[in-house]
Amino acid sequence: MVWIPGGASSLGSDHHYPEEAPAHRVEVEGFWIDQAPVTNAQFQKFVKATGHRTVAECPADPALYPGAATAQLLPASIVFVPPPLPLRPADHYRWWQYIPGADWRHPEGPGSSIKGREQHPVVHLAHADAVAYAAWIGKLLPCEAEWERAAWGGARGLRVCLGR
């Protein structure tokens, strides 16, 4: 883990999506954060020790999605799949597909596996899965302001280009 000193951080953006506005400054106290993402091997130890099933491995509750087709309630996740050429970067929905059977053990869906990717970051986790893992390992997840402070590394005034 690494120590991130407390200080000001920026949250939100006035330049991208309306729901991110307005950009604003927040103060955070110093905190510890893992230096690297959780790997497939680390998450697999957690699953073996606890029997945890991720959100992507469980069917969706039909009561939460009235009128949804049965196929939309299957265990599934959203997978990054580059679209055919020509590319339109601003059309981000073309880059992701809802794939039944995609989960942390099957990152591209059925037929794929994490074999040979034990040291890769675990994917297809929901917030509830991350919270369960953190509790098991004896840690806390960073809040949004802490994550932003750590991710930006103290940089200020930078803008991210989203191809728009």
Contacts in CASP RR format, 6 or more apart in sequence:
PFRMAT RR
TARGET T0000
AUTHOR 0000-0000-0000
METHOD contacts of the structure
MODEL  1
MVWIPGGASSLGSDHHYPEEAPAHRVEVEGFWIDQAPVTNAQFQKFVKAT
GHRTVAECPADPALYPGAATAQLLPASIVFVPPPLPLRPADHYRWWQYIP
GADWRHPEGPGSSIKGREQHPVVHLAHADAVAYAAWIGKLLPCEAEWERA
AWGGARGLRVCLGR
1 32 0 8 1.000
1 33 0 8 1.000
1 34 0 8 1.000
1 35 0 8 1.000
2 32 0 8 1.000
2 33 0 8 1.000
2 34 0 8 1.000
2 35 0 8 1.000
3 30 0 8 1.000
3 31 0 8 1.000
3 32 0 8 1.000
4 30 0 8 1.000
4 31 0 8 1.000
4 32 0 8 1.000
4 33 0 8 1.000
4 146 0 8 1.000
4 149 0 8 1.000
4 150 0 8 1.000
5 30 0 8 1.000
6 27 0 8 1.000
6 28 0 8 1.000
6 29 0 8 1.000
6 30 0 8 1.000
6 31 0 8 1.000
6 149 0 8 1.000
7 27 0 8 1.000
7 28 0 8 1.000
7 29 0 8 1.000
7 30 0 8 1.000
7 149 0 8 1.000
8 25 0 8 1.000
8 26 0 8 1.000
8 27 0 8 1.000
9 25 0 8 1.000
9 26 0 8 1.000
9 27 0 8 1.000
9 28 0 8 1.000
9 145 0 8 1.000
9 146 0 8 1.000
9 148 0 8 1.000
9 149 0 8 1.000
9 152 0 8 1.000
10 23 0 8 1.000
10 24 0 8 1.000
10 25 0 8 1.000
10 26 0 8 1.000
10 148 0 8 1.000
10 152 0 8 1.000
10 156 0 8 1.000
10 157 0 8 1.000
11 23 0 8 1.000
11 24 0 8 1.000
11 25 0 8 1.000
11 26 0 8 1.000
11 144 0 8 1.000
11 145 0 8 1.000
11 148 0 8 1.000
12 20 0 8 1.000
12 21 0 8 1.000
12 22 0 8 1.000
12 23 0 8 1.000
12 24 0 8 1.000
13 20 0 8 1.000
13 21 0 8 1.000
13 23 0 8 1.000
14 20 0 8 1.000
14 21 0 8 1.000
14 22 0 8 1.000
14 23 0 8 1.000
15 159 0 8 1.000
16 160 0 8 1.000
16 162 0 8 1.000
16 164 0 8 1.000
26 145 0 8 1.000
28 143 0 8 1.000
28 145 0 8 1.000
28 146 0 8 1.000
28 149 0 8 1.000
31 142 0 8 1.000
31 146 0 8 1.000
33 142 0 8 1.000
33 146 0 8 1.000
33 150 0 8 1.000
34 139 0 8 1.000
36 121 0 8 1.000
37 121 0 8 1.000
37 122 0 8 1.000
38 121 0 8 1.000
38 122 0 8 1.000
38 133 0 8 1.000
39 118 0 8 1.000
39 119 0 8 1.000
39 120 0 8 1.000
39 121 0 8 1.000
39 122 0 8 1.000
40 104 0 8 1.000
40 114 0 8 1.000
40 117 0 8 1.000
40 118 0 8 1.000
40 119 0 8 1.000
40 120 0 8 1.000
40 121 0 8 1.000
40 122 0 8 1.000
41 118 0 8 1.000
41 119 0 8 1.000
42 122 0 8 1.000
43 104 0 8 1.000
43 122 0 8 1.000
43 125 0 8 1.000
43 133 0 8 1.000
44 114 0 8 1.000
44 118 0 8 1.000
46 52 0 8 1.000
46 132 0 8 1.000
46 133 0 8 1.000
46 136 0 8 1.000
46 137 0 8 1.000
49 136 0 8 1.000
50 132 0 8 1.000
50 136 0 8 1.000
52 129 0 8 1.000
52 132 0 8 1.000
52 133 0 8 1.000
52 136 0 8 1.000
54 103 0 8 1.000
54 104 0 8 1.000
54 124 0 8 1.000
54 125 0 8 1.000
54 126 0 8 1.000
54 129 0 8 1.000
55 125 0 8 1.000
55 126 0 8 1.000
55 128 0 8 1.000
55 129 0 8 1.000
56 75 0 8 1.000
56 76 0 8 1.000
56 77 0 8 1.000
56 101 0 8 1.000
56 102 0 8 1.000
56 103 0 8 1.000
56 104 0 8 1.000
56 124 0 8 1.000
56 125 0 8 1.000
56 126 0 8 1.000
57 75 0 8 1.000
57 103 0 8 1.000
57 104 0 8 1.000
58 75 0 8 1.000
59 73 0 8 1.000
59 74 0 8 1.000
59 75 0 8 1.000
60 68 0 8 1.000
60 72 0 8 1.000
60 73 0 8 1.000
60 74 0 8 1.000
61 73 0 8 1.000
62 68 0 8 1.000
62 73 0 8 1.000
65 72 0 8 1.000
65 73 0 8 1.000
71 100 0 8 1.000
72 98 0 8 1.000
74 100 0 8 1.000
74 101 0 8 1.000
75 100 0 8 1.000
75 101 0 8 1.000
75 103 0 8 1.000
76 98 0 8 1.000
76 99 0 8 1.000
76 100 0 8 1.000
76 101 0 8 1.000
76 102 0 8 1.000
77 98 0 8 1.000
77 99 0 8 1.000
77 101 0 8 1.000
77 102 0 8 1.000
77 103 0 8 1.000
77 109 0 8 1.000
77 124 0 8 1.000
78 96 0 8 1.000
78 97 0 8 1.000
78 98 0 8 1.000
78 99 0 8 1.000
78 102 0 8 1.000
79 96 0 8 1.000
79 97 0 8 1.000
79 98 0 8 1.000
79 99 0 8 1.000
79 102 0 8 1.000
79 107 0 8 1.000
79 108 0 8 1.000
79 109 0 8 1.000
80 95 0 8 1.000
80 96 0 8 1.000
81 95 0 8 1.000
81 96 0 8 1.000
81 97 0 8 1.000
82 95 0 8 1.000
83 94 0 8 1.000
83 95 0 8 1.000
88 94 0 8 1.000
89 162 0 8 1.000
89 163 0 8 1.000
90 162 0 8 1.000
90 163 0 8 1.000
90 164 0 8 1.000
99 108 0 8 1.000
99 109 0 8 1.000
100 109 0 8 1.000
100 110 0 8 1.000
101 109 0 8 1.000
101 110 0 8 1.000
102 108 0 8 1.000
102 109 0 8 1.000
102 110 0 8 1.000
102 124 0 8 1.000
103 109 0 8 1.000
103 124 0 8 1.000
104 114 0 8 1.000
104 122 0 8 1.000
104 123 0 8 1.000
104 124 0 8 1.000
104 125 0 8 1.000
105 113 0 8 1.000
105 114 0 8 1.000
106 112 0 8 1.000
106 113 0 8 1.000
107 114 0 8 1.000
107 117 0 8 1.000
107 123 0 8 1.000
107 124 0 8 1.000
114 120 0 8 1.000
125 133 0 8 1.000
130 141 0 8 1.000
131 141 0 8 1.000
134 140 0 8 1.000
134 141 0 8 1.000
142 150 0 8 1.000
152 158 0 8 1.000
END
